[in-house]
Amino acid sequence: MTVVNYIIDNRFVNRLTSNRKWLDSYIPSIAGRVKEQGIDVVFDKDSDYDLMHIHIPMALAYRMSCKNNNGNNTPIIFHGHMTEDTFVVGGKIKYFVRKWLKSLANKADIILCPSQYAAQYYRQLLPGKDVMQLNYGINLGKYAYSDQDRQAFRQEYGIGENETVVCSVGGLTLRKGVSEFSEVASCFPDMRFMWVGGSFHKKQSVKSLYGIISKENNTIMKDMPSNVMFTGYINNVPGALSASDIFFFPSRHETQGLALVEAAANRRPIVTRDLPVFREWLTHGCDCLMGSSEEEFNACIRQLADDPALMIRLGSAARRSAEKYHDIDKTSKRLVQIYNELLEMR
């Protein structure tokens, strides 16, 4: 059986952050799917593997790519799902982040990106490098809408049966749009706004340091409208989505945006920021509503709240778009093909 070594740097990640949503949802799902197709996945292994797939570009990835399976020079895939804009930091630090990503990605045989937006970034960063694009896929059934989940979640969190709930999922950072979420919520005091997610940083010292570097601090949590509730990180994201009526995703930068995919799979009517990466699979007025400012977000949410038929139509269309572009079965089959093609070229 072919063995693929997923480089996660679990020890470092666990020390750094409490946000493992992507690692604890997508990675186990894709690893399970490729195993069904004859690919065994190991994590952060020192040796005895056929291919290395770098998912988290930290120090371990650099050391492992230099060491490369005890000198056996096995093929390397670099997963290009981060850019310097993933981090809300100043220009000087972004320069070093870009240099780090470039150095590590240059060691790979293939740079695999989750969107055309990310692929364009790496093609400009490393001209002539083999850059491929493959959408993230999710378990669509796991995120399907459920009346039972809706009722149970609302009861657990004290949400009234007739309350209109506007939900977002993500870490509590400026990049994810928490400030815009708060501003829009203040314009709809008759609705409940629910943020699912917490701080990325596990330790207060790390959080404080990042706050200094990024100019991002706890002020984003001050003066929140009374109609905004925070669940913190929870495992029951499908339940939270089912309990909501509108999914509002004002994130300022993404290379894919899995939370948006999950909401689409749940048939939620979506209001999102108009970003090129989202236009790769969503279309304003067809399967979502897009805006670029607080005023436009307000108009989109009001339009949905006043038109239940539109909510149903957009939610159903969003589900179809998720099925077309983000089915984990399609993603895993293509990923196995990429693994096999790379090994055949060795």
N, C-alpha and C positions, 0 to 999 in steps of 0.2 A: 504494500500500500504506500502511495506517495505521502510523504510527511512534509507539511508546511509549518514553518515556525512563525507564529504571530508575535511580533515584538510590541509589547504593550508597556513594558517597564512598570509592572504592577506595584512594586515596592515604592518607587518614587511617586507614582500617581496617588497611591493611598496616603502617603505622607502629606502630599500637597493639597489634595482636594477631597471634598465630600460629594462632588458632583461626578457620578460615574454612569449617568443615565445612558449615554451612547455606548459605553463599554459594557454595561450590564444588560443592554437590550439588543442592539444590533450585532455586536460581536458574537455572543453565544448563538444567536439565531443563524447567522451566516455560517459559523463553524459547524453547527449541526447539519445544515443543508448540504454543505460540500462533503461532509463525512458520508452522507448517504450516497454520494457519487464517487466514493473511493478515495477521498482525500482526508487523511488524518491531520488534525490540527493540534499542535502543541504550543505552549506559551513560554516565551523568554528562555528557551532551551539553549544550552551552551553549544551542543554539537549533535550530530547524527540526524540531520534533516535534509530534505531535498531542495527546499526553496525557502527563502526568507521573505516575509511580508511585513514591512514596517508600518504599523498603524499609528503609534505615538512617537514622534520624532524628538525624543529626549536623549540623554547621555548614553543610555544602554543601547539605543539604536545605532549611535555613532560607534561605540566600542564593538558592537556585534558586526557591523558592516566592515570595520577594519579587520577584525579577527576572521570573519566570514567562515564559520563552520570549521574552525581549527585549520584554516588554510586550504580548504577544499574548493574554495571559489564557487560556491553555489549561486544560482541566480537570485537577484534581489528585486522585489517590488517595493516601491515607495508609495504610500497612499497619500496623495496630495490633497488632503482635506483641510489644511491650514494655510493661511497666508499671513503676512505681517498685520493685515487688517483684522485678523481674528482677535488680536489683542489691542485693547484700548490703551495705547501708550504713545509717548511722544515720538517725533520723527527720528531722533538719534537712536532710540531703542529699537524702533521699527527697522532701521538700517541693519542693526546686528541680528535681529530676528530673520530678516531676509537673507543675510549672508549665511546664517546657520542652516536655514531650509535649503538654500542653494547648494551648500557644501554636502549636505546629507543626501539630497535628491540626486545629486550628480554621481553618487556611488552606485545608484540603482540601475538595473537593466531596463526597467519600465517604471514610469511614473503613472500611477492609476488615479484618476480624479473622479469625484462624484458628480461633477457638472461640467458643462462646456465653459462656464465662467471660470472655474478653477483650472481647467485644462488650458485655457488661454493664458492665465497667469503664469503657469509653469512653462508653457512654450516660449513666452517672452523672457522668462527668467533663465531658461536653459535652451536656447535655439539649437535645433538639431537633435535634441534628446527625444527618445521614443515616449510620447505622452499619449495615453489612452483615456477614454472616458467611459465610466460605467455608473449608472444611477444606483444609489442605495436602494435596497429593497426591504420591505418589512413584511411581517406576518399579518396579512390583511384581515384574517379571521380574528386575530387577537384584539384588533382595534375596532371591530365592528360595533355598531350602535346596539345598545341593549336597554329596553325599558326597565328591566329589573335592576340593572346597574345604576340607571339614572335615579330611580326611587331610593335605592339603598344609599347611594352617595349623598343625595340631598338630605336624607334623614340623618346620616352620620354627621354632616357639617351644618345642620340647622338651617338649611335652605328651604324656603317655602315652596310649595307645589306650584304656585302661580308666579313666582319670581322669574324675571328674565335674567339669565346669567350670561355674561360675556367673559370668556375664558382665554387665558394665554398660558403657555407652558415654556419654561426656560429658566436659566439662572438669573438671579437678581443682579443684573449689570446694566450699565447704560447702553452697551452694544445691543442687548436684547430688547431695548425699547421700554424699560420699566417707567421711565419718566413720561414718555408719551402715553403709556397706558394709564398712568395716574391723571394726566391732564385731561384725557378723553373721559375718564370715569367721572371727573368732577362736573362734566356737562350733562351727565345722565344720572342724577341722584335717585331716580326711580328704578334703576337697574342695579343688579349685583355684579361687580367685577371681581373675578377670581384669578389670582396668579398662582400657578402650580409650579413650584421650584424654589430653591433657596440660594444661599451664597455658594459660589464655586470653591471658596477657600476653607479648608478644614480648620486651620489654626488662625487665631486672631492676629498673630505676628505676621503671617503670610498675607492675610487680608489687608493689614495696615500698610505693609510694604508695597503691595500692588496698588493700594489707594494713593500712595504718594507718587509712584511712578506714573500712574494713569490719570492722576488728578480726579480719580473717582473715589468717593468716600460715602459715608453713611447718610449724607444729606439726601440721597435718592429715596431713603425710607422715611424722611421726615415730612410732616404735613400731608400725609396721605388722606384722601377723602374717606369719609366714614363708610362709604359703600364698597370699599376695596377690601378684600380678604386675601390672606396669604396662607396657603396650605403647607408651605415648606416642601421638601422633597418627599414624594410618596411613590409607592410602587403601583398604585391603582390609577395610572394615567387613563386607561380606557374608561374607567368609571367616571373620572372627572370630565372627560370629553362628553360622555353620554349625558352627564348631568347639566351640561351647558347648552345654550341655545345659539350662541354665536362664538366663533373662534376668531380672536383678534391677535394678529402677529405683527407688531410694529418693529421687528428686529431691523437694525441698521446695516448689518452685514452677515451674510451666510455663504457657505460654499455648497450647501444643499438645503438644510433646514428640515431635519427629520420630524420635528414637532408639527410642522405644517403638513407633512405627508400623513402622519398619524391622525390629524384632525380630518383630513380629506377621507381617509379610510373609514372614519366614524360618521361620515355624511354630514359633518358640521358645515354650515354656511360660513365661508371664510372672508375675513377682511384682513388684508395684508399690505405691507409696504410694497410699492412698485419698484422691485429690484430686478435686474436682468436675469439673475439666477432663478427667480420664481417664474419669469415669463418663458422659461424653457419648457415648462409643463403645465402652467396655469394661464388662463386668458381672462382678463377683466370682462365682466358681464356674462361670461359663459359658465365658468365653474368657480368664480370668486369675484370679489370686488377689491380693487387696488386703490391706494391713495399715497400721497407723498407729503402730507401735512396734517396737522391736527384738525384743521377745518374739513379736509377731505375725508379723514377717518370718521369724524363726527357724522358727516353726510352719509357715508356708507352704512354705518351702524344704524342710523335713523331710518334709512331706506329699508334695511332688512327688518327692523323691528316693526315697521308699519306695513309690511307685506309678507305675511306668512307663506304665501304661495311661492314667492321668490326665494325664501329661505329653503323651502323643500327642493325647488328646482336646482339651485346652486349647490346644495348639499349632495344631491344625487349625482350631479355632473362631476363634483369634486371626487366622489367615490370612483366614478368611471375613470377619471384621470389618474388616480392612484393605482388602479388596477392596470392601466395601460403602461405606466412609466415606473412603478415602484413595487412590483410583485417580487417578493424575495425568491420565489422559484425561478423566475426569469433571470434575476441577478445572479443567483448561485450557479445556474447552468453556464452562463457566460463567464463567470469567474473561474470555474473549473476548466473551461476551454482555454482561458488565458494562462492558467497554471500549466496545463499540458503542452500548450504551444511553446511556452518559454522553456520548459524542460526538454522538449524535442530539439530546440536550437542549441542546447548546451554542447 
